[in-house]
Every structure is written in C-alpha cells, then in structure tokens.
Amino acid sequence: MVGQIFDIEVLLISWSTIHMEQFFFKSVDASNASSFVNDAQLLFEMLDEVVEEVGDALIVQVVTDNASAYKAGRMLMEKRPHLYWTPCAAHCIDLMLERLGQLPQHKSAILKGKFVSKFIYNHSWVLSLMRKFTDKEIIKSAVTRFATAYLIMQRFKELRQPLEAMFASEKWDKSSCIWST
C-alpha cells in the first residue's frame, strides 16, 4: 500500500506482509511536496518507479488521497492492468463530511458543538464535573478531520441528559467557572 503526503512533506511507502505485519519499504525526499501533490505526471512517475523497484508482481494495490493522485493512480492502472488503484475511503468520507458541514443547517450546530467541547477540555474543573455526570468522554475537537465534528455532535446527543443535568446542577451554579468566562 502506498502512504500519503503528509503536512510534514514526507511520502511514506509501506505495505503489510502476508502475516499482516506493517513493513516499511522506502521514503522519498518530498521537500518540494507541492510538486508531487499538484502534478499527476510527476506522482505517477514516482509511483511507477517504486513499483519497478519493488517488483511488478509484488504490488497489487495503490491507495491515494487527492485529485492529482487519483489521476496518477489511473495512469498507473493503465500501464499495469494487474494493479488496482483505489481512493482512500476515509479521505473521501472526510471530504463529504467537510462539504456537509458547510451547509447552513449544519455549520452553526457544528461550531457550537466544537465551542462547547473546547470549553470543557480547556477547563479541568468542568472536565472533571462532566466526567462525574456522564461517566464518559466527549470527543476533542480536531482541525484536521471533519468526521470529528460529527462524532462530537453524536456524543453530545448521546450525553444530552447528563450534560443538561450537569449544567443545571447546584455544583455548576455555585462554581466560579461560570462567572469567569
């Protein structure tokens, strides 16, 4: 399986062995990662070179996660018909959730959910109180994954009654936390 170009501009190429053990094969100097990300031909050439180096018969699938990588994957399949290319399902779902999150009926609720989550995790007293009332964790807001916003909202829905009880409790009412923010 081929990894993805991360924000730290490193391209990882690895696969699993027959025993499902992760095996690291190679890293590529991607100090100018924007050229890989934006140029399907350059990405195709790099992927094709790795397939040659590893051995054509040993690679069965390439997984990619952006538009130019999709084109490179298609080009690789045209050259090597036995090889399968698939877009990263998690990345595709994340992109769909990002677009759904921009709809007005979702955007406001998501922003409020992220705000409440951040507030709770930034105040240890509130976090401790929340844990006492819910016996569970809520999800921390994350910038990188849009699925996180939906997981936060799902958890708030699940914990609605204990959270309402917490914010209506005498302990919350008497806390200095509500007067200091």
KOLLO-949754 format. One record per residue (C-alpha): residue number from 1; residue in three letters; x, y, z. Coordinates in Angstrom, 3 decimals. Layout:
// KOLLO-949754
SITE NUM ALA X Y Z
...
//
This chain:
// KOLLO-949754
SITE 1 MET 0.000 0.000 0.000
SITE 2 VAL 1.298 3.462 -0.765
SITE 3 GLY 1.022 6.040 2.004
SITE 4 GLN 0.131 9.664 1.588
SITE 5 ILE 1.914 13.006 1.530
SITE 6 PHE 1.549 14.457 4.999
SITE 7 ASP 1.765 18.091 6.077
SITE 8 ILE 5.358 17.422 7.133
SITE 9 GLU 6.067 16.779 3.465
SITE 10 VAL 7.158 13.162 3.720
SITE 11 LEU 5.874 10.442 1.430
SITE 12 LEU 5.743 7.051 3.106
SITE 13 ILE 5.594 3.869 1.127
SITE 14 SER 4.839 0.718 3.063
SITE 15 TRP 2.753 -2.434 2.946
SITE 16 SER 1.611 -5.310 5.110
SITE 17 THR 3.233 -8.712 4.913
SITE 18 ILE 1.259 -11.917 4.462
SITE 19 HIS 1.176 -12.093 8.282
SITE 20 MET -0.444 -8.604 8.376
SITE 21 GLU 2.686 -7.024 9.833
SITE 22 GLN 3.412 -3.451 8.753
SITE 23 PHE 6.558 -3.307 6.658
SITE 24 PHE 8.361 -0.064 5.842
SITE 25 PHE 9.930 -0.004 2.415
SITE 26 LYS 11.078 3.447 1.433
SITE 27 SER 10.839 7.152 1.997
SITE 28 VAL 11.054 9.721 -0.751
SITE 29 ASP 12.541 13.186 -0.391
SITE 30 ALA 9.463 15.327 -0.835
SITE 31 SER 10.983 18.594 0.335
SITE 32 ASN 9.148 20.167 -2.573
SITE 33 ALA 5.934 18.254 -1.828
SITE 34 SER 3.753 20.729 -3.705
SITE 35 SER 5.194 19.435 -6.963
SITE 36 PHE 4.084 15.885 -6.062
SITE 37 VAL 0.658 16.984 -4.867
SITE 38 ASN -0.164 19.144 -7.872
SITE 39 ASP 1.430 17.201 -10.706
SITE 40 ALA -0.203 13.873 -11.577
SITE 41 GLN 2.539 13.000 -14.083
SITE 42 LEU 5.307 13.523 -11.505
SITE 43 LEU 3.410 11.478 -8.923
SITE 44 PHE 2.740 8.742 -11.494
SITE 45 GLU 6.453 8.574 -12.372
SITE 46 MET 7.417 8.307 -8.708
SITE 47 LEU 4.807 5.584 -8.023
SITE 48 ASP 5.774 3.715 -11.181
SITE 49 GLU 9.441 3.823 -10.158
SITE 50 VAL 8.551 2.317 -6.778
SITE 51 VAL 6.527 -0.443 -8.472
SITE 52 GLU 9.566 -1.208 -10.658
SITE 53 GLU 11.887 -1.199 -7.656
SITE 54 VAL 9.686 -3.460 -5.512
SITE 55 GLY 8.687 -5.719 -8.347
SITE 56 ASP 5.635 -5.522 -10.541
SITE 57 ALA 4.177 -8.808 -9.277
SITE 58 LEU 4.523 -7.870 -5.594
SITE 59 ILE 2.249 -4.818 -5.586
SITE 60 VAL -1.453 -5.400 -6.017
SITE 61 GLN -2.980 -2.121 -4.845
SITE 62 VAL -2.212 1.586 -4.562
SITE 63 VAL -4.311 3.821 -2.310
SITE 64 THR -4.230 7.594 -2.840
SITE 65 ASP -5.939 10.578 -1.307
SITE 66 ASN -6.069 13.659 -3.549
SITE 67 ALA -7.128 14.718 -7.033
SITE 68 SER -3.750 14.564 -8.772
SITE 69 ALA -3.037 11.267 -7.001
SITE 70 TYR -6.323 9.933 -8.418
SITE 71 LYS -5.072 10.748 -11.906
SITE 72 ALA -1.681 9.195 -11.140
SITE 73 GLY -3.428 6.065 -9.845
SITE 74 ARG -5.472 5.802 -13.027
SITE 75 MET -2.337 6.261 -15.141
SITE 76 LEU -0.606 3.527 -13.141
SITE 77 MET -3.532 1.129 -13.728
SITE 78 GLU -3.445 1.856 -17.460
SITE 79 LYS 0.240 0.973 -17.587
SITE 80 ARG -0.070 -2.010 -15.221
SITE 81 PRO -3.511 -3.644 -15.723
SITE 82 HIS -2.990 -6.178 -12.898
SITE 83 LEU -2.606 -3.369 -10.354
SITE 84 TYR -5.640 -1.962 -8.542
SITE 85 TRP -5.934 1.659 -7.589
SITE 86 THR -8.464 2.900 -5.042
SITE 87 PRO -9.047 6.256 -3.447
SITE 88 CYS -8.684 6.289 0.322
SITE 89 ALA -12.217 5.698 1.667
SITE 90 ALA -11.537 7.612 4.888
SITE 91 HIS -10.331 10.616 2.891
SITE 92 CYS -13.401 10.508 0.617
SITE 93 ILE -15.776 10.335 3.579
SITE 94 ASP -13.888 13.171 5.263
SITE 95 LEU -14.308 15.325 2.135
SITE 96 MET -18.051 14.564 2.017
SITE 97 LEU -18.437 15.470 5.696
SITE 98 GLU -16.495 18.693 5.115
SITE 99 ARG -18.955 19.743 2.409
SITE 100 LEU -21.971 18.740 4.517
SITE 101 GLY -20.527 20.764 7.387
SITE 102 GLN -20.635 23.890 5.226
SITE 103 LEU -24.419 23.681 4.817
SITE 104 PRO -26.032 26.425 6.924
SITE 105 GLN -28.249 23.999 8.839
SITE 106 HIS -25.151 22.031 9.946
SITE 107 LYS -22.498 24.737 10.210
SITE 108 SER -23.997 26.601 13.160
SITE 109 ALA -24.586 23.451 15.232
SITE 110 ILE -21.093 22.137 14.480
SITE 111 LEU -19.446 25.420 15.503
SITE 112 LYS -21.403 25.437 18.770
SITE 113 GLY -20.533 21.793 19.446
SITE 114 LYS -16.831 22.459 18.852
SITE 115 PHE -17.011 25.510 21.132
SITE 116 VAL -18.606 23.534 23.989
SITE 117 SER -16.143 20.658 23.541
SITE 118 LYS -13.188 23.053 23.582
SITE 119 PHE -14.595 24.874 26.627
SITE 120 ILE -14.970 21.625 28.571
SITE 121 TYR -11.480 20.359 27.698
SITE 122 ASN -9.847 23.738 28.403
SITE 123 HIS -11.241 23.882 31.965
SITE 124 SER -10.097 20.956 34.099
SITE 125 TRP -12.790 21.573 36.730
SITE 126 VAL -15.531 21.439 34.087
SITE 127 LEU -13.936 18.347 32.525
SITE 128 SER -13.871 16.617 35.913
SITE 129 LEU -17.511 17.550 36.577
SITE 130 MET -18.524 16.348 33.111
SITE 131 ARG -16.824 13.001 33.724
SITE 132 LYS -18.698 12.616 37.032
SITE 133 PHE -22.053 13.306 35.405
SITE 134 THR -21.550 11.274 32.232
SITE 135 ASP -19.025 8.533 33.086
SITE 136 LYS -17.812 9.065 29.506
SITE 137 GLU -15.609 11.291 27.425
SITE 138 ILE -16.766 13.691 24.779
SITE 139 ILE -14.657 13.999 21.667
SITE 140 LYS -11.948 16.668 21.468
SITE 141 SER -12.283 18.994 18.524
SITE 142 ALA -9.677 18.424 15.802
SITE 143 VAL -8.757 20.719 12.962
SITE 144 THR -7.634 18.021 10.551
SITE 145 ARG -10.611 15.675 10.346
SITE 146 PHE -14.157 16.762 9.590
SITE 147 ALA -15.542 13.473 10.873
SITE 148 THR -14.546 14.692 14.340
SITE 149 ALA -17.242 17.379 14.225
SITE 150 TYR -19.896 14.757 13.574
SITE 151 LEU -18.507 12.486 16.286
SITE 152 ILE -18.691 15.405 18.735
SITE 153 MET -22.319 16.049 17.798
SITE 154 GLN -23.183 12.357 18.076
SITE 155 ARG -21.617 12.197 21.552
SITE 156 PHE -23.464 15.350 22.677
SITE 157 LYS -26.728 13.786 21.526
SITE 158 GLU -25.887 10.585 23.400
SITE 159 LEU -24.952 12.515 26.571
SITE 160 ARG -27.644 15.184 26.333
SITE 161 GLN -29.464 14.326 29.574
SITE 162 PRO -26.384 14.018 31.824
SITE 163 LEU -24.881 17.189 30.309
SITE 164 GLU -28.115 19.123 30.876
SITE 165 ALA -28.157 17.809 34.453
SITE 166 MET -24.541 18.946 34.904
SITE 167 PHE -25.169 22.482 33.651
SITE 168 ALA -28.350 22.705 35.767
SITE 169 SER -26.670 21.301 38.887
SITE 170 GLU -26.095 23.218 42.093
SITE 171 LYS -22.382 22.422 41.823
SITE 172 TRP -22.239 24.145 38.418
SITE 173 ASP -24.364 27.043 39.655
SITE 174 LYS -22.017 27.721 42.568
SITE 175 SER -18.820 27.366 40.563
SITE 176 SER -16.613 30.328 39.821
SITE 177 CYS -16.128 28.912 36.333
SITE 178 ILE -19.420 30.276 35.023
SITE 179 TRP -18.605 33.757 36.273
SITE 180 SER -15.055 33.871 34.946
SITE 181 THR -15.734 33.083 31.286
//
